[in-house]
C-alpha cells in the first residue's frame, strides 16, 4: 500500500486529499472491509472531526447518505468524541472545568457573544468553554457559514472573513453584549495548504478586516485585545527549505488597544494569562482555580464597560523575516499595533498549553487555555504516559474490544490518522494497539489509514504507511487495507459527500484497487 501511495503522488495526488486506496485479493475482491458484527477502534484524539464518520458507522437510523444498514459493530473510541455517541471510550474525559472565563463572565451578569465562521465554531464554544458545549446564561453564538463552493480554501483565502467582521461590527454598534469574542480562522486554515500566494492573501485579509473592527471599536470607545491561539505561517520553511504547512512552536502576540495610557503589559506570558487579564479589565476577581496571572501592569482606574477580543487563528509571532509569510504580507494594521500599543508575546506551545515539551501548539489547546486560565493536560499526554507505564495495555475498553473480536470470531479494525505528530493522533498510539492486539490473541487485524500533511515533510504519508507495513511484518499479523486523505474522512461541517466516500471505502471497498503482494 505504501508503494501505491507513492504512485498516487506521481499522479498528482497529495496526502491531504488522497483518493481512497483499497487492498484487493487474488480474486479481485476488497480485503478487510468492515462487516456486520466486526470490532472497530477509532484511535484518533481531539474528537470534533471524528463524529460524522462515527455516526455513519454506528447509528441504525443514520440517513445523511445511503448505507449498508445497521452494522452492529462493537465500536470503541480513544477519547469521548461526543456525549451523544453510543460507543465505548478508552480514555473518558476528566471532570469538566469550572470557573472558566465564559462561566465567570456569565456569573457576573455580563452578556457575551462568540463570533466566527463554522470552520472554528467548535473552538470558540466547546474548547473555549472548558469542553462544555452548552452556552452559559447570557452567552450567544454567531456562526457565519463556511463557504462550500471551493474544494480547498487556497481557492478563496478570504473565506468568510468579511462576514465575520461585519457581524462583529454590528455587535459593537448594537451594544447588546459587553463582551465580544471573535475568531478569524483564515491564517490557520489556509496555512495548512502549500500555496504561498494564497497564504499571504489570507494574512492580508485578516489584517484588513481586523482594521475595520478596530476602527469601529475606537469610535465606540471600546477596548480591544488582539491575540492568537498558536502559530502557523510565521515559520513556513523547514531548515532544508521545504515547506512546513503545520503549526509551530512560536509564541503569539497579545496587544491591548484603546486601553488607559498608564496601563502597560508584561513583556512575556502564556495563553493561560489571557483570561485573568480579561477579568481584571472587567474589574472581576480572578478565581483561585485560574493559575494564570493578569498581564496588566496595574489595575485600570475603572472597569471596562465593554471589551472585544480578537483571536487571529494561527497568527504566530516571529521577529525574523526569513521564511515568515506574515512578514512577507502587507499588514499595516498589525504593524501599527505592534509599534504603538502595549503588547506582549505569549507562549502557545508545549507544556504551556498542556502538550508534551517541545511540541507545537494547536487550536484545540490554544482556545482551551485562553478560556480556562490554567494548564489542562492534553489527552495526548495522558495516553503517552499510559503507554510508557503500561496502563495502556490493560485499558478496559481496549481489552473488552479485543475480547469481543475473539468471542465473535470477527475482525478487529484499527482506524485513524497516520502521523508522527498530529493534533488528532500519533503513530505510537496505533503501534501500541497493534502490539496489544498481538498479545491479546486477536485473529484478523485490519488497518485503515488516514493521511494529512499538516506539518509533515512532503510525501510523508507513504513513509508512515511503510512503517506500519513493516510493523505488521514484525508481528506477523495485520494488513493495511485502506488509505484515504483526511479531507474525506475527518470533516466537521456536514460535508456528507466526503464522509460518504470514506464510508463506501471502509464498508464496500470503493476506491483505487491495490493488489496484495506476498
C-alpha positions, 0 to 999 in steps of 0.5 A: 500500500505504501508503494501505491501511495507513492504512485498516487503522488506521481499522479498528482495526488497529495496526502491531504486529499488522497483518493481512497486506496483499497487492498484487493485479493487474488480474486479481485475482491476488497480485503478487510472491509468492515462487516456486520458484527466486526470490532472497530477502534477509532484511535484518533484524539481531539474528537470534533472531526471524528463524529460524522464518520462515527455516526455513519458507522454506528447509528441504525437510523443514520440517513445523511447518505445511503448505507449498508444498514445497521452494522452492529459493530462493537465500536470503541473510541480513544477519547469521548468524541461526543456525549451523544455517541453510543460507543465505548471510550478508552480514555473518558474525559476528566471532570469538566472545568469550572470557573472558566472565563465564559462561566465567570463572565456569565456569573457576573451578569455580563452578556457575551457573544462568540463570533466566527465562521463554522470552520472554528465554531467548535473552538470558540464554544466547546474548547473555549468553554472548558469542553462544555458545549452548552452556552452559559446564561447570557452567552450567544453564538454567531456562526457565519457559514463556511463557504462550500463552493471551493474544494480547498480554501487556497481557492478563496483565502478570504473565506468568510472573513468579511462576514465575520467582521461585519457581524462583529461590527454590528455587535459593537454598534448594537451594544447588546453584549459587553463582551465580544469574542471573535475568531478569524480562522483564515491564517490557520486554515489556509496555512495548512495548504502549500500555496504561498500566494494564497497564504499571504492573501489570507494574512492580508485579509485578516489584517484588513478586516481586523482594521475595520473592527478596530476602527469601529471599536475606537469610535465606540470607545471600546477596548480591544485585545488582539491575540492568537491561539498558536502559530502557523505561517510565521515559520513556513520553511523547514531548515532544508527549505521545504515547506512546513504547512503545520503549526509551530512552536512560536509564541503569539502576540497579545496587544491591548488597544484603546486601553488607559495610557498608564496601563502597560503589559508584561513583556512575556506570558502564556495563553493561560494569562489571557483570561485573568487579564480579561477579568481584571479589565472587567474589574472581576476577581480572578478565581483561585482555580485560574493559575494564570496571572493578569498581564496588566501592569496595574489595575485600570482606574475603572472597569471596562464597560465593554471589551472585544477580543480578537483571536487571529487563528494561527497568527504566530509571532516571529521577529525574523523575516526569513521564511515568515509569510506574515512578514512577507504580507502587507499588514499595516494594521498589525504593524501599527499595533505592534509599534504603538500599543502595549503588547506582549508575546505569549507562549502557545506551545508545549507544556504551556498549553498542556502538550508534551515539551517541545511540541507545537501548539494547536487550536484545540489547546490554544482556545482551551487555555485562553478560556480556562486560565490554567494548564489542562493536560492534553489527552495526548499526554495522558495516553503517552504516559499510559503507554510508557507505564503500561496502563495502556495495555490493560485499558478496559475498553481496549481489552473488552474490544479485543475480547469481543473480536475473539468471542465473535470470531470477527475482525478487529479494525484499527482506524485513524490518522497516520502521523508522527505528530498530529493534533488528532493522533500519533503513530505510537498510539496505533503501534501500541494497539497493534502490539496489544492486539498481538498479545491479546490473541486477536485473529484478523487485524485490519488497518485503515489509514488516514493521511494529512500533511499538516506539518509533515515533510512532503510525501510523508504519508507513504513513509508512515504507511511503510512503517506500519507495513513493516510493523505488521511484518514484525508481528506477523499479523495485520494488513493495511487495507485502506488509505484515504486523505483526511479531507474525506474522512475527518470533516466537521461541517456536514460535508456528507459527500466526503464522509460518504466516500470514506464510508463506501471505502471502509464498508464496500471497498470503493476506491483505487484497487491495490493488489496484495503482494506476498 
